[in-house]
Amino acid sequence: MGLKLQRRQSIRVPAVDQKMSAVMRAESWMDTSFLQSLSAGLVGIPPFDSLWLRVQKRGKRSLIDFACQKLQIRSFADLGGVWGVDGEYTLYAMEAHNVKNACLVDIGFTEAVVQKQKEYPTLKLIRGNFGDPEIARQIGVVDAVILFDVLLHQVNPNWDRILELYAPRTGCFLIFNPQYTATESTVRLLDLGEEEYFRNIPHSKAEETYREVFEKMYEIHPRPQYQQRRIYRDIHDIWQWGIVDRDLVEKMKSLGFSMRYARSHGKFNHLPNFENRAFAFCK
């Protein structure tokens, strides 16, 4: 698949990453300058509140830059990369790094994505739930699988089963995810109870998507976009998991992948128990 991995090095942990767990500090790539680390560390300070989303976006692009430049990624599948970003990171990889072969997968495509695809005939749009083995089959084998802000939503199959599904189809996972820092083990956020759930996510019960989740937890959700019958508890639209670093790293290790890159990019929307973190795991 054309993956060219450089010699592994021990981490020199910059100040911004001192809160990262011991398992992340043990061995990884930390391709970080002092100014980049400083900007990420300042995100949680009130005068810099407006920067958190920009820092997050830069972090995702930096991860793509690393993968394309250091790992020689030449094909990828961006899973769930449409909602809220209109395929922004797929298009960035193709434009900035001249990646020719790419799949963009989601349950729906915006007009902006459809129009942009006309400029990139080698970009394959695949409509469907990427947790479906048939969707994985359509993707085939790629150098990298991109999972940006989607693992925390994955249930039935759960986030770890998603990694199992794609592990035989790629040599590298690029993961950017709000990682949970309040506990030592991964938690299903809904199991925290209604009060703690809404205290830990960037949404309120007043929002339509979340309004009836706890009242109708085990009732079938009527949303027509779901091709399978799902209860409210298992819809992808809501925050589902608080994934901790250790569990993610250990899962990847069990699948034959080792960490090549890890970086913290500050709080997710200033949530006290979630930090944006970027990873590259390769065989």
HELIX and SHEET records of a PDB file:
HELIX    1   1 ALA A   15  ASP A   17  5                                   3    
HELIX    2   2 ALA A   22  ALA A   26  1                                   5    
HELIX    3   3 PHE A   34  GLY A   41  1                                   8    
HELIX    4   4 PRO A   46  LEU A   51  5                                   6    
HELIX    5   5 TRP A   52  LYS A   70  1                                  19    
HELIX    6   6 GLU A   88  HIS A   97  1                                  10    
HELIX    7   7 GLU A  111  GLN A  117  1                                   7    
HELIX    8   8 PRO A  133  ILE A  139  1                                   7    
HELIX    9   9 LEU A  151  HIS A  153  5                                   3    
HELIX   10  10 TRP A  159  TYR A  166  1                                   8    
HELIX   11  11 ALA A  167  ARG A  169  5                                   3    
HELIX   12  12 LEU A  189  LEU A  192  5                                   4    
HELIX   13  13 GLU A  194  ASN A  200  1                                   7    
HELIX   14  14 GLU A  208  ARG A  211  1                                   4    
HELIX   15  15 TYR A  232  ASP A  234  5                                   3    
HELIX   16  16 ASP A  245  SER A  254  1                                  10    
SHEET    1   A 7 LEU A 123  ARG A 127  0                                        
SHEET    2   A 7 ASN A 101  ASP A 106  1                                        
SHEET    3   A 7 SER A  75  LEU A  79  1                                        
SHEET    4   A 7 ALA A 144  PHE A 148  1                                        
SHEET    5   A 7 CYS A 172  TYR A 180  1                                        
SHEET    6   A 7 PHE A 274  CYS A 282 -1                                        
SHEET    7   A 7 SER A 258  LYS A 267 -1                                        
SHEET    1   B 2 VAL A 187  ARG A 188  0                                        
SHEET    2   B 2 TRP A 241  GLY A 242 -1                                        
END                                                                             
